[in-house]
Structures are given as C-alpha cells and as structure tokens.
C-alpha cells in the first residue's frame, strides 16, 4: 500500500508520474522543502510538521521540523517498505516486516510491543496502529479516547 499522495493539516504532498515528490501549502518548518537529491520516490507520508518519503532504493528520508527526533531515521534500519509520519513521531516497516518508531513518545506511541512481522502502519497524534501479517489490528500509545481499544469482533483487516 504505497501512498502517492498524503495530506495533513494545511499541506499536501504528491508523487508525479516520473516519481518526483512535490509538497505545497504550509511550510513553516521546511516540511515542503523537498531535498533536491531525493530522486525518485515511491511513497510519501505528511506528518504534522514533517514529511517522510521512501526513495526507489527503499531508503527513508525525512525533512521538516526535527524536534523530538521525528526526522532522525534510525541507523541500520535498512530498506523501508512503508512509512507513516504522525504528529511528532514517525513509524516505518523494514524489509523484514519489523516495525520501528521514533520521535515524540510521551504517550508510548513509539514503544513498539513485540508483534512479529507487520504489513501496515499508521502513526496518529499520540498513538500508533499496525496490522500484522495475519490481519490483526494492534494499537498502542495514548488510549484517552479509547482509540486503542480494538473491537474484539473486528476480525482480520485488509
């Protein structure tokens, strides 16, 4: 599930047919300043004040506000297959299906429980949700509005 477009707040990022990333709108922290060296992009995720993109080689790049380490891609993460930029944190899935999260972690949204391999991730404001390879949804971080209470009868998700 590669995203060719991502909108957040008052900003939009889109990948054109040649693989070039374009971001426009609110740019207070440089979250629309696409690095010239980025090259061909296969996926983009617009967070609140930062943007992350995966290039054609599977390398993850993040730019914009660097507060709380949200743009500091972990050393050794290797090839990335999916990324999701949240309010102040970022999560990515590596080529082995392992989930990595970093950045603002006040609510535990970066405290990844052992889940085995995962296939999907979505970083929210103060929580993170993932789908494991068996289709089960898992959420962690803030549960202030019961956003991590996955219904028991949900079953497998796509």
N, C-alpha and C positions, 0 to 999 in steps of 0.2 A: 504494500500500500504506500506507494511513493506519492508525496504531495507536490504537485506542480504549482500550487497557489496556497498562500497562507495569509490570513488577515487577523490582525489583533489591534484592538483599540482604534486608533486613527491612522492606520498604516496597512499597506498591502505589499506583499512580495509575490512575484510570479516568475516562472522559468519559461522563456520563449522556446520556440521550436528548435533553435540552434543550441539550446542548453545554457544560454546566458541568463543570469539572475538579474532581475530588476526589482528594486524596492522603492516605494514612494509614499509620501504622506509625512506624518510626524517624525522628526529626525533629531530631536534634542540631544540624544546620546550617540549619534552616529550609526543607529540601527538600520539606516537606509543607505549608508555609505559602503556599497559592495566593494570589497577589495579587488583591485584591478587584476591581481594574479590568481583569482579564484578559478577561472577557466570554466569548463563545462560542469553544470550542476545537475544532479538527479533528483534531489529532494530539498525542500526548504520548510522551515518552521519559524514563524514570527512569534517571539515571546513578547512580554510587555514592553521591555526596553532593550531587548537584544534579539539578534537573528542568528539562526544556525542553518548551515547548508552542508549537504554531502556532495562532494565532487565525484567525477566519473571514476576515480580510483578507489572510492569508498572512504576518503579522508574527510573528517569532520572539521568544519571551520565555523567559529562563532565570532560575532562582532557586535559592537554597540556598547552599552553600559557593562562594565566589568565588575561592578560591586558584588560582593559576596562570592566571587569566583564563578559566576554563572557562565562566563565565556572561556574559562580555563579548562579546555579539553584535557582529560587525564592522560598522562604519559602512558604509552603502552596499550591504549585502547584498541589500536589496530583498525581494521576495516569496520566501518559502521554501516548497518543496513537500514536503520531508521533513527530519526531524532525527533524530539519534541521539546520545544522551549516553552517554559511556563512563566509565571510572574517573575520569580527570582531564581529559578533553578532550571537545569537542563537535564534531560534523560536521553540516553541513546542505547540502542541494541547493537552489540558487536556481531561479527560474522558467526560466532558460536552460539548465538542466541542469548548471551548473558546481558543483563540489564546493568547499566551504570548510571548513577545520578549524582549531580554535584551542584554546588551553589548554595543559595539560602536554604537553611534546613531547620528553622525554628520550630516547625510543626512535625518534623520527622519525615517530610516528603522525599528526602534523599536517603533515608535509612532502608535500603532495599532488603526485604526479607528473602530467605532462600526460596526460590520459586522454580529452580531448574531453568530450562530454556523458555524464552518468551518470544512471541511473534509480533506483538503490538504494544506501543506505549503512548500515553497521553499525560503530559505534565500540566497540572492545573495551577491554581493560585497557591494553595498551600497543601495540596495532596497530589498523588500520582496514581494512575491506574494502568494496569498491564493485563494483557491476555496471554496466558501460557500456551504452549504448543498443543494442549489438549482442549483449548477453547474456554478455559475457566478464567473469569474476570477476578482480579485481585486489586484492591486499592489500599493505600497506606498514606499516612500523614494526618493532617487535621481531619477530624470527624465531627466538627462543630455543628454541621447541618445534616449529619448522618450520610454524607457523601461517600463514605467508605463502607457503608452497610449494604453490601451486595445482596440483593434478594436471594434467599435460598432456592427459590423456584426459577431463577433466571435461566439455568441451563447453559449450554455452550453458546458462545458468541462468535461472530464471524472473524 
